[in-house]
Amino acid sequence: MAGQEHPFEAIERTLKSAVAALRDEEVPFLLAGSLATWARGGPETRNDLDFIVKPADSERALEALGSAGMKPERPPEEWLFKAWDGDVLVDVIFEPSGLEMTDEVLERGDELHVLGITVPVMSLEDGLTTKLMALDEHELDYSDLLRTVRAVREQVDWPALRRRTAGSPYAAAFFTLVDELGIAEGGSGSEGAEVRVLRRPEAD
């Protein structure tokens, strides 16, 4: 079931299997989601795994995971695929909220040591941008985001993150919270890369 917690051993096993499968098929990817922020010092996660790929590589990515023994799934949402490794869900996201997946996004990722292997991990600002731009009136829970940014706040380029999420009232509310809580003080403050910011179309 999506969103359920798993033993950390199961997360580690699925991560290694998925990374090996994508590398064997030479599919460019980034680790994203809560495990990516955990790798940077964020809260521990026991939830599902997220990988980001370019739209042109999404079918190959799903096929690679299927060849590794996972159960592929094409949900009605038009921005991701899914693959099941037993009870552990792997999301293959190719149109994340607030971000156009390009080679530049892949290049901004960092090679980090995650659960015993070196993995390309989505940049922190890219990951936070997608989380903030995914907020809407139907999905408006700031608790996980606040826990995450509190843990990694000194690594965040706050000015760049504000620029990239400008126009979203839900992101504006988030920044009011982090300002009032003093979380945004002492961030990196470096200039962010130029990116195209996209909003996923609202469902009818």
C-alpha positions as CSV (number, residue, x, y, z in Angstrom):
1,M,0.0,0.0,0.0
2,A,1.4,3.4,-1.0
3,G,2.6,5.6,1.9
4,Q,3.0,2.8,4.4
5,E,6.2,2.4,6.4
6,H,8.7,-0.3,5.8
7,P,11.7,-1.7,7.7
8,F,14.8,0.2,6.7
9,E,16.3,-3.1,5.5
10,A,13.5,-3.3,2.9
11,I,14.1,0.3,1.8
12,E,17.8,-0.5,1.4
13,R,17.2,-3.7,-0.6
14,T,14.8,-2.0,-3.0
15,L,17.1,1.0,-3.4
16,K,20.1,-1.1,-4.4
17,S,18.0,-3.2,-6.8
18,A,16.4,-0.2,-8.5
19,V,19.7,1.7,-8.8
20,A,21.4,-1.4,-10.3
21,A,18.5,-1.9,-12.8
22,L,18.6,1.7,-14.0
23,R,22.3,1.7,-14.3
24,D,22.4,-1.6,-16.2
25,E,20.0,-0.1,-18.8
26,E,21.9,3.3,-18.8
27,V,18.8,5.3,-17.7
28,P,19.9,8.7,-16.3
29,F,18.1,9.2,-13.0
30,L,18.2,11.0,-9.7
31,L,17.1,9.8,-6.3
32,A,14.5,12.2,-4.9
33,G,11.9,12.4,-2.2
34,S,12.3,11.8,1.5
35,L,15.3,9.4,1.1
36,A,17.2,12.1,-0.8
37,T,16.7,14.6,2.0
38,W,17.6,12.0,4.5
39,A,20.9,11.5,2.7
40,R,21.6,15.2,3.3
41,G,20.8,15.0,7.0
42,G,17.0,15.2,6.9
43,P,14.6,13.1,9.0
44,E,14.8,9.3,8.7
45,T,12.3,7.8,6.3
46,R,10.6,4.5,6.0
47,N,8.3,5.3,3.2
48,D,8.4,4.6,-0.6
49,L,11.3,5.5,-3.0
50,D,11.2,8.2,-5.6
51,F,13.3,8.4,-8.7
52,I,13.3,11.3,-11.2
53,V,13.9,10.7,-14.9
54,K,13.4,12.7,-18.1
55,P,10.1,12.0,-19.9
56,A,11.9,10.4,-22.8
57,D,13.5,7.9,-20.5
58,S,10.4,7.0,-18.4
59,E,9.3,3.9,-20.3
60,R,12.9,2.5,-20.3
61,A,13.1,3.2,-16.6
62,L,9.8,1.3,-15.9
63,E,10.9,-1.6,-18.1
64,A,14.3,-1.8,-16.3
65,L,12.6,-2.1,-13.0
66,G,10.2,-4.7,-14.4
67,S,13.2,-6.7,-15.7
68,A,14.6,-6.6,-12.2
69,G,11.6,-8.4,-10.9
70,M,9.4,-5.5,-9.8
71,K,5.8,-5.3,-10.8
72,P,5.3,-2.3,-13.1
73,E,2.2,-0.1,-13.0
74,R,0.9,2.7,-15.2
75,P,-1.5,4.8,-13.0
76,P,-4.0,7.2,-14.4
77,E,-1.8,10.2,-13.3
78,E,0.2,11.4,-16.3
79,W,3.3,12.4,-14.5
80,L,4.7,9.2,-13.0
81,F,4.9,5.4,-13.2
82,K,5.1,3.0,-10.4
83,A,6.9,-0.3,-9.7
84,W,6.3,-2.6,-6.7
85,D,9.2,-4.5,-5.1
86,G,7.1,-6.7,-2.8
87,D,5.4,-4.2,-0.5
88,V,7.8,-1.4,-1.3
89,L,6.7,1.1,-3.9
90,V,9.0,2.8,-6.3
91,D,7.7,6.0,-8.0
92,V,9.3,6.8,-11.3
93,I,8.5,10.6,-11.7
94,F,9.1,12.2,-15.0
95,E,7.0,15.4,-14.7
96,P,7.5,16.7,-11.1
97,S,5.6,19.8,-10.0
98,G,7.4,23.0,-10.6
99,L,10.3,21.6,-12.6
100,E,10.9,20.7,-16.2
101,M,13.1,17.5,-16.2
102,T,16.1,18.2,-18.4
103,D,19.8,17.3,-18.6
104,E,20.5,20.4,-16.5
105,V,18.4,19.1,-13.6
106,L,20.3,15.8,-13.8
107,E,23.6,17.7,-13.8
108,R,22.6,19.7,-10.7
109,G,22.3,16.4,-8.8
110,D,25.1,15.4,-6.3
111,E,26.8,12.0,-6.0
112,L,26.1,11.0,-2.4
113,H,26.7,7.9,-0.3
114,V,23.3,6.4,0.5
115,L,22.8,3.1,2.4
116,G,26.1,1.7,1.3
117,I,26.1,2.8,-2.4
118,T,26.9,6.0,-4.3
119,V,23.8,7.4,-5.9
120,P,23.0,10.6,-7.9
121,V,20.7,12.6,-5.6
122,M,18.4,15.5,-6.7
123,S,19.7,18.9,-5.7
124,L,18.2,20.2,-2.4
125,E,16.6,23.3,-4.0
126,D,15.1,21.2,-6.9
127,G,13.6,18.7,-4.4
128,L,12.1,21.4,-2.2
129,T,10.8,23.3,-5.2
130,T,8.9,20.2,-6.4
131,K,7.4,19.7,-2.9
132,L,6.3,23.3,-2.5
133,M,4.8,23.5,-6.0
134,A,2.9,20.3,-5.4
135,L,1.0,21.9,-2.5
136,D,-2.6,22.8,-3.2
137,E,-5.9,23.1,-1.2
138,H,-6.4,19.3,-1.4
139,E,-2.8,18.5,-0.3
140,L,-1.8,21.1,2.3
141,D,0.3,19.4,5.1
142,Y,3.4,21.4,6.0
143,S,4.5,19.1,8.8
144,D,6.9,16.9,6.8
145,L,8.3,19.9,4.9
146,L,9.0,21.8,8.2
147,R,10.8,18.8,9.7
148,T,12.9,18.5,6.6
149,V,14.0,22.1,6.2
150,R,14.6,22.5,10.0
151,A,17.1,19.6,9.7
152,V,18.9,20.9,6.5
153,R,18.3,24.6,6.8
154,E,21.9,25.6,6.6
155,Q,22.2,23.9,3.2
156,V,19.2,25.6,1.6
157,D,19.6,28.5,-0.8
158,W,16.6,30.4,0.7
159,P,16.5,33.3,-1.7
160,A,16.7,31.0,-4.8
161,L,13.9,28.8,-3.3
162,R,11.7,31.8,-2.8
163,R,12.2,33.0,-6.3
164,R,11.5,29.6,-7.8
165,T,8.3,29.2,-6.0
166,A,7.0,32.8,-6.3
167,G,3.4,32.9,-7.4
168,S,2.3,29.9,-5.3
169,P,0.2,31.1,-2.3
170,Y,0.8,27.8,-0.6
171,A,4.6,28.3,-0.9
172,A,4.2,31.9,0.4
173,A,2.4,30.5,3.5
174,F,5.3,28.1,4.0
175,F,7.8,30.9,3.9
176,T,5.7,32.8,6.5
177,L,6.0,29.8,8.7
178,V,9.8,29.3,8.3
179,D,10.4,33.0,8.8
180,E,8.3,33.2,12.0
181,L,10.0,30.0,13.3
182,G,13.4,31.3,12.5
183,I,14.2,28.3,10.3
184,A,15.3,30.3,7.2
185,E,18.0,32.2,9.1
186,G,21.6,31.2,8.2
187,G,20.9,29.5,4.8
188,S,23.4,29.3,2.1
189,G,22.1,32.4,0.3
190,S,24.0,31.6,-3.0
191,E,22.6,32.4,-6.3
192,G,20.4,29.6,-7.7
193,A,20.7,28.3,-11.2
194,E,18.3,29.5,-13.9
195,V,15.4,27.1,-14.2
196,R,12.1,26.8,-15.9
197,V,9.4,26.6,-13.2
198,L,6.3,24.8,-14.2
199,R,3.0,24.0,-12.5
200,R,1.3,20.7,-13.1
201,P,-2.2,21.2,-14.5
202,E,-4.9,20.9,-12.0
203,A,-7.1,17.7,-12.4
204,D,-10.6,18.3,-13.6
